Amino acid sequence: MRNQWGLRLRRIFLSLFTFAATSTCLGASNITVGCPEHERLALIKFKYSVKDDFKMLSSWVGVDCCSWEGVRCDRVTGNIVSLHLRGNLSTPYSCNTPNGRSFASVVEEHDLDGADYHLVLEGINSSLAELRHLKHLDLSGNDFQGSHIPKFTGSLTQLSYLNLSNAGLSGNVPHDIGNLSNLEVLDLNSLSYSQELRADDISWISGLSSLEHLNLNGVDLNRAQNRDVVLYMIPSLLELSLSCCGFLNSDLIPSHLNTSRMLPNIRHLDLSWNTFQGSFPSLITNMSSLLALDLSGNLINSSIHVMPSLRRLDLSDNSIGKIEHIGIWRQCHLKQLSMPGNYFGDKMIGPSTNIAKCTHYDMELLDLSGTGLHGLIPESLGRMTSLRVLYLGSNKLEGYNQLAGPIPIFLERLGSLQTFSVSSNLLNRTIPDSVGLLTKLDLLDVSNNSLGGVVNEAHFSNLSVLKYLDLSSNRKLRFNVSREWIPPFQLRTIRLGSCKISDEFPTWLQNQKELDELILSNTSITGSLPACGPLVNLPFGDPLNGFKDENYGSLYLQNNLFNGFIPKLLCRRTGLEYLDLSRNRLTGNIPNCLVKLQNLRMMIFSSNRLSGIIPNSLGYMSPILSWLNLNDNNLIGEVPNCFGELYGMVEASQRDIRNGSSSFNENVIQVLKGVDLEYSKTLGLVFNMDLSSNKLTGEIPQELTALTLLVGLNLSHNHLSGGIPDSLGNMKALNSLDFSDNQLTGMIPPSITALNFLSHLNLSHNNLSGRIPTGNQLQTLTDPSIYAGNRDLCGTPLEKNCSNHEDPTNTINKNKNDTDDELELWFYLAIVCGLAVGFWGVIGVLLFKKQWRHNLFMFAEVNMDKIYVAVAVKVYKMK
């Protein structure tokens, strides 16, 4: 009995122990251990060493640093193992190769809500060296202001991930990084304008024995030793990016290694924008593990070898001169091929002259845009049945033999096609109905051709996933659908510019709830802008339609026959960024409510019949407004002083014009007298104000000169009076200035010589006077018509000489001296007159009045006696 009870007790005890142990083990993963105090203090020191304008570290308060944003701790030990503080500073990328070729682009990173944020650091604080257990460190996208990578980074030996890309770093990459033997990812991408990272020796890479991903884009390796073995140093390396590092052909053939026995296992290799010349690198051809290869931006001019394992190949911007060198019909397993920037100047031939060895093609993306191809699009492209993206734009391709030619057959076979772009070619006739069979198509771009005929509902009957439609710049093409048509798609971009549309504003647009861009320019639409219905139902950020931050839009309705008022309901489109209603017949006043468009970058109302004054509210519009054009209307009144408050045109400490980017893709022309200035895709970096050809009066506001980012200012053909503001020289970015055909008076301010970028100037037909200033950039503007019609102007480049050879500053000083001399003369005359009046006013009276004369002498005598007695008594007492 005792044995049974003992056995039961042992079983109960063992069960309880097992349960307790199991509960402890299962619950261990949910236990949160606070970070060590010395690591918390290290983070605090780091926090106070940075400038955090965007409050990225606002959660770094309290004792539990494991709960701070961007910080992750080990759940058992509490040690900090991850520090993820990535910023999203917009970075302009650039690369200058040794042969003088260059490229530049802007790469922007954004978080989910689209907000900009980054830290500003003068260097990586050494306190981070205390985080000995750190495995993940990401400080990319911040602003290190040209500081160096600290050597202590090599002491963080537990690191498996290190990302310092696009962070404004400079100097030599420390060899100490080679101590990080556990590192799997190293990203030092340094392609931005502000970075100057370099390496004098890259043998330290051999110490990174676990490395799988290495990005040294933009790091200057021109003088680095051992750079010829970088492909072979790390057997574990899978991805290598060496764009714009200064590599040559010889750097791929190391002299002291047997490369035949030591080919790397790299799968993704980026050698773009280096200086590879001539033949396709033969060593790369033997890399059997290679899946993706980028050799764009080099000088390769030979045939491309077939690499059975290769899936993606980018050879854009090279010197390949024959389409046969690509061997399209021999590349059986290639999925993506990009060739823009090469010039073939040849027909796009099929496999009959370019021997095919493939029973099936895996090609999914083919980009042959801008390669000088001409002739017909070959029917053989229909063999690439897996093709999803086809770019043939900016060539000289022809075709479309009505509906019976090869193009309809070719399109029917491409059932997987998602992107079809043949813009900027010589295509004519009609768009085949077979386009409607491409059920997976999400982008259709046939713009800038000579297409004609009618586009109707049948062309879109099955295009339910279409998002991007561009039929623009086909002047013979007519877009004709019924008023009752309900499209099967929800488009984000609609470009129908220069096509012919029915007389009224298209009613089918009211069903498009996802639009970002609508271009209906030059489409012959008549009538008034709808105050309800399709136009005001467009999304563009209407809060009633569930506006989100990303719902920004562009609306181009210029060069039509719209009349009537600008509808006030347009002010509800608060997501509008670009608005162009120019060259119509709009009348009435400019609505005050446009001030609500706080996301607007461009507003063009030129060449209409608008009247009334320019509302002051426009001076408080969007803080990013950079293009304002109201020219050629009937506007009256003065130029609002508050235009000086247009902060989008003012250089401020927190504004960085590097962020200037734009979806704007049409040309904008600013007209000066005899000169058309055309700005195209760089609108994000252009700041312009044009109020010309109205009936504006009053003086040019001094406040306008505060717009220091303004590139173009046109106030010509108005009735402005007064002088040109003396502070004009503050507008140092001005490239174009036109004040012609007004009633301006006075001298041209000498500060105009401070405008070092001025290339177009017109001050003609005013009442200006004095000597024309000289010096700096103004010396290059030698056309006399710039100053014509100002009778009292003199000096170069006019034939009329000034009476002296003084510069405007001296002239001003001389005039000032003359004025001072005149005032001094009047001063002395006043004194003489005063003395004369005072003297004869007293002496004359005494001369003719005997009694007054007697009394004066008696008064003087008595007082003299009193003074004498007082002095005598004083002297006696002192003695």
ZAMARGU-4260 file (C-alpha; in steps of 0.2 Angstrom, whole numbers, plus 5000, padded with zeros to 4 digits):
<rodrens>
0) 5000/5000/5000 | 5014/5012/5005 | 5023/5007/4989 | 5007/5012/4979 | 5005/5028/4988
5) 5024/5032/4985 | 5022/5028/4967 | 5007/5039/4965 | 5016/5053/4974 | 5031/5052/4963
10) 5020/5052/4948 | 5011/5068/4954 | 5027/5076/4958 | 5035/5071/4941 | 5019/5078/4932
15) 5020/5094/4941 | 5038/5096/4938 | 5036/5092/4919 | 5021/5104/4918 | 5031/5118/4926
20) 5046/5115/4916 | 5036/5114/4900 | 5026/5130/4904 | 5043/5139/4908 | 5050/5134/4891
25) 5035/5138/4881 | 5033/5155/4890 | 5051/5160/4887 | 5048/5167/4870 | 5035/5179/4877
30) 5047/5186/4891 | 5053/5203/4887 | 5070/5207/4895 | 5075/5225/4896 | 5091/5230/4887
35) 5107/5232/4897 | 5110/5250/4905 | 5126/5253/4896 | 5118/5249/4879 | 5103/5261/4883
40) 5115/5275/4887 | 5125/5271/4871 | 5109/5274/4861 | 5105/5290/4871 | 5122/5297/4867
45) 5119/5293/4849 | 5102/5302/4850 | 5110/5318/4856 | 5123/5317/4842 | 5111/5319/4828
50) 5099/5332/4821 | 5082/5324/4821 | 5070/5337/4813 | 5058/5323/4808 | 5056/5316/4825
55) 5062/5299/4820 | 5069/5296/4837 | 5054/5303/4847 | 5050/5286/4855 | 5067/5285/4862
60) 5062/5289/4880 | 5060/5278/4896 | 5071/5264/4902 | 5065/5250/4891 | 5075/5254/4875
65) 5069/5237/4867 | 5052/5246/4864 | 5060/5261/4855 | 5056/5263/4837 | 5070/5255/4826
70) 5077/5245/4840 | 5076/5226/4842 | 5083/5216/4856 | 5086/5198/4859 | 5071/5190/4868
75) 5082/5180/4880 | 5097/5191/4884 | 5089/5208/4881 | 5105/5214/4871 | 5101/5225/4856
80) 5103/5215/4840 | 5095/5227/4827 | 5096/5246/4824 | 5085/5250/4809 | 5085/5269/4806
85) 5084/5270/4787 | 5079/5288/4781 | 5071/5292/4764 | 5082/5306/4758 | 5079/5309/4740
90) 5095/5305/4731 | 5101/5312/4714 | 5112/5298/4706 | 5126/5303/4695 | 5141/5294/4687
95) 5155/5301/4677 | 5165/5287/4668 | 5184/5290/4663 | 5179/5292/4645 | 5168/5307/4649
100) 5151/5298/4647 | 5139/5302/4662 | 5122/5299/4668 | 5111/5307/4681 | 5094/5302/4688
105) 5084/5305/4704 | 5079/5291/4715 | 5066/5294/4728 | 5062/5282/4742 | 5046/5285/4752
110) 5038/5276/4767 | 5020/5270/4766 | 5012/5286/4770 | 5023/5296/4758 | 5031/5307/4772
115) 5049/5313/4770 | 5061/5309/4784 | 5080/5307/4788 | 5093/5311/4801 | 5107/5323/4800
120) 5123/5317/4807 | 5141/5324/4807 | 5147/5306/4809 | 5143/5290/4817 | 5144/5292/4835
125) 5157/5281/4843 | 5144/5276/4857 | 5137/5263/4845 | 5153/5253/4847 | 5145/5248/4864
130) 5132/5238/4855 | 5143/5222/4854 | 5129/5210/4850 | 5122/5220/4835 | 5118/5210/4820
135) 5108/5222/4809 | 5113/5240/4806 | 5104/5251/4794 | 5108/5270/4793 | 5105/5272/4774
140) 5096/5287/4767 | 5101/5299/4780 | 5113/5314/4778 | 5130/5311/4785 | 5136/5328/4778
145) 5152/5320/4770 | 5159/5312/4786 | 5169/5296/4785 | 5165/5278/4789 | 5172/5276/4807
150) 5185/5262/4810 | 5175/5255/4825 | 5163/5248/4813 | 5175/5234/4811 | 5173/5230/4830
155) 5155/5225/4828 | 5160/5207/4823 | 5142/5200/4826 | 5135/5210/4811 | 5127/5200/4797
160) 5119/5216/4789 | 5127/5233/4786 | 5118/5246/4775 | 5126/5264/4774 | 5120/5267/4756
165) 5115/5285/4750 | 5120/5293/4766 | 5132/5307/4761 | 5147/5298/4766 | 5165/5301/4759
170) 5183/5297/4762 | 5192/5280/4761 | 5182/5264/4766 | 5191/5258/4781 | 5200/5241/4780
175) 5193/5236/4797 | 5177/5231/4789 | 5186/5216/4783 | 5185/5210/4801 | 5166/5207/4799
180) 5167/5188/4795 | 5149/5185/4799 | 5143/5199/4787 | 5131/5193/4774 | 5125/5209/4767
185) 5136/5225/4764 | 5128/5240/4755 | 5139/5255/4752 | 5130/5262/4737 | 5138/5279/4734
190) 5130/5285/4718 | 5123/5302/4724 | 5130/5319/4720 | 5136/5322/4738 | 5146/5306/4741
195) 5164/5303/4737 | 5168/5286/4745 | 5184/5278/4738 | 5195/5263/4742 | 5214/5262/4740
200) 5214/5243/4742 | 5200/5230/4742 | 5210/5215/4749 | 5200/5217/4765 | 5185/5210/4755
205) 5193/5193/4757 | 5189/5193/4776 | 5171/5194/4773 | 5169/5175/4771 | 5150/5174/4774
210) 5146/5188/4762 | 5132/5185/4749 | 5127/5203/4744 | 5140/5216/4740 | 5135/5234/4733
215) 5149/5246/4730 | 5140/5256/4717 | 5148/5273/4715 | 5163/5269/4726 | 5179/5275/4717
220) 5190/5260/4714 | 5201/5269/4700 | 5216/5268/4711 | 5212/5253/4721 | 5224/5239/4722
225) 5218/5221/4720 | 5202/5226/4711 | 5205/5213/4698 | 5201/5199/4710 | 5186/5206/4717
230) 5175/5193/4708 | 5185/5179/4715 | 5188/5183/4733 | 5172/5177/4741 | 5165/5160/4736
235) 5149/5163/4745 | 5145/5179/4735 | 5129/5178/4725 | 5125/5197/4721 | 5139/5210/4716
240) 5136/5228/4711 | 5150/5238/4705 | 5141/5251/4694 | 5152/5267/4691 | 5167/5261/4700
245) 5180/5264/4685 | 5182/5246/4680 | 5191/5241/4663 | 5191/5225/4653 | 5208/5220/4661
250) 5200/5221/4678 | 5191/5205/4674 | 5206/5195/4670 | 5218/5194/4685 | 5235/5189/4681
255) 5240/5178/4696 | 5224/5168/4698 | 5219/5152/4688 | 5201/5158/4684 | 5197/5142/4674
260) 5197/5133/4691 | 5190/5147/4701 | 5174/5154/4692 | 5163/5163/4705 | 5146/5158/4710
265) 5138/5175/4707 | 5120/5175/4701 | 5117/5194/4699 | 5131/5205/4692 | 5130/5224/4689
270) 5145/5231/4680 | 5135/5246/4672 | 5143/5263/4668 | 5161/5257/4669 | 5173/5257/4654
275) 5171/5240/4646 | 5175/5242/4627 | 5175/5232/4612 | 5170/5214/4614 | 5158/5206/4626
280) 5168/5201/4641 | 5173/5182/4637 | 5176/5178/4656 | 5158/5183/4660 | 5152/5171/4646
285) 5159/5156/4656 | 5150/5161/4672 | 5137/5147/4672 | 5129/5152/4688 | 5125/5170/4681
290) 5106/5174/4680 | 5106/5193/4679 | 5119/5204/4670 | 5119/5223/4669 | 5132/5230/4657
295) 5123/5246/4652 | 5132/5262/4650 | 5148/5255/4643 | 5156/5254/4626 | 5153/5236/4620
300) 5151/5235/4601 | 5152/5216/4597 | 5140/5201/4596 | 5132/5195/4612 | 5136/5177/4617
305) 5122/5165/4621 | 5123/5161/4640 | 5110/5146/4643 | 5108/5151/4662 | 5106/5169/4659
310) 5088/5176/4662 | 5090/5195/4662 | 5102/5205/4651 | 5104/5224/4651 | 5115/5231/4637
315) 5107/5248/4635 | 5118/5264/4631 | 5132/5254/4623 | 5139/5255/4605 | 5131/5239/4597
320) 5128/5245/4579 | 5119/5230/4572 | 5103/5221/4577 | 5111/5204/4572 | 5123/5206/4586
325) 5109/5204/4598 | 5105/5187/4592 | 5087/5189/4597 | 5081/5173/4589 | 5096/5163/4597
330) 5092/5169/4615 | 5080/5155/4619 | 5080/5156/4638 | 5082/5174/4640 | 5067/5182/4649
335) 5072/5201/4649 | 5082/5210/4636 | 5085/5229/4637 | 5094/5237/4622 | 5089/5256/4622
340) 5103/5268/4619 | 5111/5258/4605 | 5109/5263/4587 | 5105/5250/4574 | 5098/5260/4560
345) 5092/5244/4552 | 5076/5234/4549 | 5069/5224/4563 | 5073/5207/4555 | 5065/5191/4559
350) 5073/5173/4561 | 5074/5170/4542 | 5090/5181/4542 | 5095/5179/4560 | 5095/5160/4562
355) 5083/5153/4575 | 5088/5138/4586 | 5074/5139/4598 | 5058/5129/4598 | 5051/5140/4612
360) 5055/5157/4618 | 5055/5162/4636 | 5056/5181/4632 | 5044/5191/4644 | 5052/5209/4642
365) 5059/5216/4626 | 5065/5234/4625 | 5071/5240/4608 | 5066/5258/4610 | 5076/5272/4603
370) 5087/5260/4593 | 5084/5268/4575 | 5074/5253/4569 | 5064/5256/4553 | 5052/5246/4542
375) 5038/5234/4547 | 5036/5226/4564 | 5040/5208/4559 | 5026/5195/4561 | 5039/5183/4569
380) 5038/5193/4586 | 5021/5183/4587 | 5032/5168/4591 | 5037/5175/4608 | 5021/5170/4616
385) 5027/5173/4634 | 5030/5191/4630 | 5023/5203/4643 | 5032/5219/4640 | 5036/5226/4623
390) 5044/5243/4620 | 5047/5248/4602 | 5045/5267/4605 | 5056/5281/4597 | 5060/5272/4581
395) 5055/5274/4563 | 5044/5258/4562 | 5030/5258/4549 | 5015/5247/4546 | 4996/5244/4549
400) 4990/5239/4532 | 4972/5243/4537 | 4965/5227/4546 | 4972/5213/4535 | 4991/5215/4538
405) 5003/5206/4549 | 5000/5217/4564 | 4983/5210/4569 | 4990/5192/4568 | 5005/5196/4578
410) 4995/5204/4592 | 4982/5189/4593 | 4997/5178/4598 | 5003/5188/4612 | 4990/5183/4624
415) 5001/5187/4639 | 5006/5204/4634 | 5004/5217/4648 | 5014/5232/4641 | 5013/5237/4623
420) 5022/5253/4618 | 5026/5259/4600 | 5026/5277/4603 | 5036/5290/4592 | 5036/5279/4576
425) 5029/5282/4559 | 5014/5270/4561 | 4999/5275/4551 | 4982/5269/4546 | 4971/5262/4560
430) 4973/5254/4577 | 4967/5236/4574 | 4952/5229/4584 | 4963/5214/4589 | 4970/5226/4602
435) 4954/5222/4612 | 4960/5203/4613 | 4974/5207/4624 | 4965/5204/4640 | 4980/5206/4651
440) 4985/5222/4644 | 4988/5236/4657 | 4998/5249/4647 | 4994/5254/4629 | 5005/5268/4622
445) 5004/5271/4603 | 5007/5290/4605 | 5016/5302/4593 | 5013/5292/4577 | 5002/5296/4562
450) 4988/5284/4566 | 4970/5288/4559 | 4953/5281/4559 | 4941/5279/4573 | 4944/5271/4590
455) 4928/5265/4598 | 4921/5253/4611 | 4926/5237/4602 | 4945/5242/4605 | 4942/5241/4623
460) 4929/5228/4625 | 4940/5215/4635 | 4953/5227/4642 | 4947/5225/4660 | 4964/5228/4668
465) 4970/5242/4658 | 4977/5256/4668 | 4987/5267/4656 | 4981/5273/4640 | 4991/5285/4628
470) 4984/5289/4611 | 4990/5307/4611 | 4999/5316/4596 | 4989/5306/4583 | 4981/5320/4574
475) 4970/5310/4562 | 4964/5298/4576 | 4946/5300/4582 | 4940/5294/4599 | 4922/5291/4596
480) 4911/5282/4609 | 4893/5283/4614 | 4887/5294/4628 | 4880/5279/4637 | 4897/5269/4636
485) 4903/5262/4653 | 4921/5257/4651 | 4927/5240/4658 | 4942/5247/4665 | 4948/5259/4679
490) 4962/5270/4671 | 4975/5279/4681 | 4982/5289/4666 | 4972/5295/4651 | 4981/5304/4637
495) 4971/5309/4622 | 4980/5325/4618 | 4978/5330/4599 | 4966/5317/4595 | 4948/5322/4590
500) 4934/5320/4602 | 4916/5323/4601 | 4911/5341/4604 | 4907/5340/4623 | 4917/5335/4638
505) 4917/5315/4638 | 4904/5309/4649 | 4912/5292/4652 | 4925/5299/4662 | 4914/5301/4677
510) 4916/5282/4679 | 4935/5283/4681 | 4938/5284/4700 | 4956/5281/4701 | 4963/5294/4689
515) 4980/5302/4692 | 4982/5311/4675 | 4970/5317/4662 | 4976/5325/4646 | 4963/5331/4634
520) 4973/5346/4627 | 4970/5351/4609 | 4955/5340/4606 | 4942/5353/4599 | 4931/5351/4614
525) 4918/5365/4615 | 4906/5372/4628 | 4908/5376/4646 | 4918/5367/4659 | 4905/5356/4667
530) 4901/5362/4684 | 4895/5345/4689 | 4896/5328/4681 | 4912/5321/4674 | 4925/5334/4678
535) 4920/5337/4696 | 4918/5318/4699 | 4936/5315/4695 | 4945/5309/4711 | 4961/5320/4712
540) 4960/5321/4730 | 4942/5325/4733 | 4939/5322/4752 | 4922/5317/4748 | 4929/5303/4737
545) 4940/5296/4751 | 4956/5307/4747 | 4972/5299/4752 | 4990/5306/4752 | 4994/5297/4736
550) 4979/5303/4726 | 4988/5317/4717 | 4983/5321/4700 | 4986/5331/4684 | 4973/5340/4673
555) 4978/5347/4656 | 4963/5354/4646 | 4973/5367/4636 | 4970/5373/4618 | 4952/5369/4617
560) 4936/5379/4615 | 4930/5379/4633 | 4920/5395/4637 | 4911/5402/4653 | 4918/5403/4671
565) 4931/5392/4679 | 4920/5381/4690 | 4922/5384/4709 | 4919/5365/4712 | 4936/5363/4704
570) 4943/5369/4720 | 4938/5353/4728 | 4951/5344/4718 | 4964/5347/4732 | 4975/5333/4726
575) 4979/5343/4710 | 4997/5345/4706 | 4997/5351/4688 | 4982/5362/4681 | 4983/5369/4664
580) 4967/5378/4656 | 4977/5389/4644 | 4972/5394/4627 | 4953/5392/4629 | 4939/5406/4630
585) 4936/5406/4648 | 4929/5422/4656 | 4925/5429/4673 | 4936/5431/4688 | 4949/5419/4695
590) 4941/5410/4709 | 4947/5415/4727 | 4945/5397/4732 | 4959/5391/4722 | 4970/5394/4738
595) 4963/5377/4744 | 4974/5368/4731 | 4989/5367/4743 | 4997/5353/4733 | 4998/5363/4717
600) 5015/5364/4708 | 5009/5372/4692 | 4994/5383/4687 | 4993/5390/4669 | 4977/5400/4664
605) 4986/5410/4650 | 4977/5415/4633 | 4960/5416/4640 | 4948/5430/4643 | 4949/5431/4661
610) 4945/5448/4669 | 4945/5457/4686 | 4959/5458/4698 | 4972/5445/4703 | 4965/5439/4720
615) 4977/5441/4734 | 4973/5423/4740 | 4984/5417/4726 | 4999/5423/4736 | 4995/5410/4749
620) 4993/5395/4738 | 5003/5379/4738 | 5020/5380/4747 | 5027/5370/4732 | 5019/5381/4718
625) 5034/5384/4705 | 5025/5388/4689 | 5012/5402/4688 | 5006/5409/4671 | 4991/5421/4669
630) 4997/5430/4654 | 4987/5436/4639 | 4971/5439/4648 | 4961/5455/4653 | 4967/5456/4671
635) 4967/5473/4680 | 4973/5481/4696 | 4990/5479/4704 | 5002/5464/4705 | 4998/5458/4723
640) 5012/5462/4736 | 5009/5445/4744 | 5016/5436/4728 | 5032/5438/4738 | 5025/5425/4750
645) 5025/5411/4736 | 5037/5400/4746 | 5038/5387/4732 | 5049/5400/4723 | 5059/5405/4738
650) 5075/5397/4743 | 5073/5392/4762 | 5085/5382/4773 | 5073/5368/4775 | 5069/5367/4756
655) 5080/5356/4745 | 5078/5358/4726 | 5086/5341/4724 | 5069/5334/4728 | 5062/5342/4713
660) 5054/5329/4702 | 5039/5329/4692 | 5027/5318/4682 | 5025/5333/4670 | 5029/5326/4653
665) 5023/5340/4641 | 5033/5355/4635 | 5029/5372/4643 | 5035/5388/4633 | 5038/5404/4640
670) 5037/5418/4627 | 5049/5433/4627 | 5049/5446/4614 | 5056/5436/4599 | 5062/5421/4610
675) 5053/5405/4615 | 5060/5397/4630 | 5055/5378/4631 | 5055/5369/4647 | 5051/5350/4647
680) 5053/5336/4659 | 5064/5347/4671 | 5049/5357/4677 | 5052/5351/4695 | 5068/5362/4694
685) 5060/5377/4685 | 5052/5391/4694 | 5042/5403/4683 | 5030/5418/4684 | 5021/5425/4669
690) 5009/5439/4671 | 5012/5447/4654 | 4999/5454/4641 | 4986/5460/4654 | 4981/5477/4660
695) 4990/5478/4676 | 4994/5494/4684 | 5004/5501/4698 | 5022/5498/4703 | 5032/5482/4703
700) 5031/5476/4721 | 5048/5476/4730 | 5042/5459/4738 | 5044/5450/4721 | 5063/5451/4723
705) 5061/5439/4738 | 5057/5425/4725 | 5075/5419/4725 | 5072/5403/4716 | 5063/5411/4701
710) 5070/5406/4684 | 5058/5416/4673 | 5049/5432/4677 | 5038/5441/4663 | 5028/5456/4667
715) 5028/5463/4649 | 5014/5472/4640 | 5005/5479/4655 | 5003/5497/4661 | 5016/5496/4676
720) 5024/5512/4682 | 5037/5517/4694 | 5055/5511/4695 | 5063/5494/4694 | 5066/5488/4712
725) 5083/5491/4718 | 5084/5474/4725 | 5082/5465/4709 | 5099/5458/4711 | 5093/5446/4725
730) 5084/5435/4712 | 5101/5427/4707 | 5092/5412/4699 | 5084/5422/4685 | 5087/5416/4668
735) 5074/5426/4659 | 5068/5443/4663 | 5055/5453/4653 | 5048/5470/4658 | 5045/5477/4641
740) 5031/5487/4635 | 5026/5496/4651 | 5028/5514/4658 | 5043/5511/4670 | 5054/5526/4674
745) 5070/5529/4682 | 5087/5521/4680 | 5091/5502/4678 | 5097/5497/4695 | 5115/5493/4696
750) 5111/5476/4706 | 5105/5469/4689 | 5124/5465/4686 | 5122/5452/4700 | 5111/5441/4689
755) 5124/5429/4684 | 5113/5417/4675 | 5103/5429/4665 | 5103/5424/4647 | 5086/5433/4640
760) 5083/5451/4645 | 5070/5463/4638 | 5067/5481/4645 | 5062/5489/4629 | 5048/5502/4626
765) 5048/5510/4644 | 5053/5527/4650 | 5069/5522/4658 | 5084/5534/4659 | 5102/5535/4663
770) 5117/5524/4659 | 5115/5505/4656 | 5124/5496/4669 | 5139/5485/4664 | 5148/5470/4671
775) 5147/5451/4674 | 5134/5442/4664 | 5126/5458/4658 | 5141/5461/4646 | 5136/5446/4636
780) 5119/5453/4631 | 5124/5464/4617 | 5107/5465/4607 | 5102/5484/4607 | 5084/5479/4605
785) 5084/5474/4623 | 5084/5493/4627 | 5075/5500/4612 | 5061/5513/4615 | 5069/5521/4630
790) 5073/5538/4624 | 5084/5543/4639 | 5095/5527/4640 | 5113/5528/4635 | 5128/5517/4635
795) 5133/5500/4627 | 5125/5492/4618 | 5116/5507/4612 | 5124/5519/4599 | 5119/5534/4610
800) 5134/5538/4621 | 5132/5546/4638 | 5139/5563/4642 | 5152/5556/4654 | 5161/5540/4656
805) 5155/5536/4674 | 5147/5520/4678 | 5129/5520/4686 | 5136/5520/4703 | 5147/5535/4700
810) 5132/5544/4691 | 5121/5541/4707 | 5135/5547/4718 | 5137/5563/4707 | 5119/5566/4707
815) 5119/5564/4726 | 5134/5576/4727 | 5125/5589/4716 | 5110/5588/4727 | 5120/5590/4742
820) 5129/5605/4735 | 5112/5613/4731 | 5106/5610/4748 | 5122/5618/4756 | 5120/5634/4745
825) 5102/5636/4751 | 5108/5633/4769 | 5121/5647/4768 | 5108/5659/4759 | 5096/5656/4773
830) 5109/5660/4786 | 5114/5677/4777 | 5096/5682/4775 | 5093/5678/4794 | 5108/5688/4799
835) 5103/5703/4788 | 5085/5703/4794 | 5090/5701/4812 | 5104/5715/4811 | 5093/5728/4802
840) 5078/5723/4813 | 5087/5729/4828 | 5100/5742/4822 | 5087/5750/4811 | 5075/5753/4825
845) 5089/5760/4836 | 5094/5771/4822 | 5077/5779/4820 | 5071/5779/4839 | 5081/5790/4850
850) 5072/5786/4866 | 5074/5767/4863 | 5093/5770/4860 | 5094/5780/4876 | 5085/5767/4886
855) 5097/5753/4879 | 5112/5762/4883 | 5106/5766/4901 | 5101/5747/4903 | 5119/5742/4897
860) 5127/5755/4909 | 5118/5750/4925 | 5121/5731/4922 | 5139/5734/4918 | 5140/5743/4935
865) 5132/5729/4944 | 5144/5716/4936 | 5159/5727/4941 | 5154/5728/4959 | 5150/5709/4960
870) 5167/5705/4953 | 5176/5717/4964 | 5168/5710/4980 | 5171/5693/4975 | 5190/5697/4972
875) 5191/5706/4989 | 5184/5691/4998 | 5196/5679/4990 | 5210/5690/4995
</rodrens>
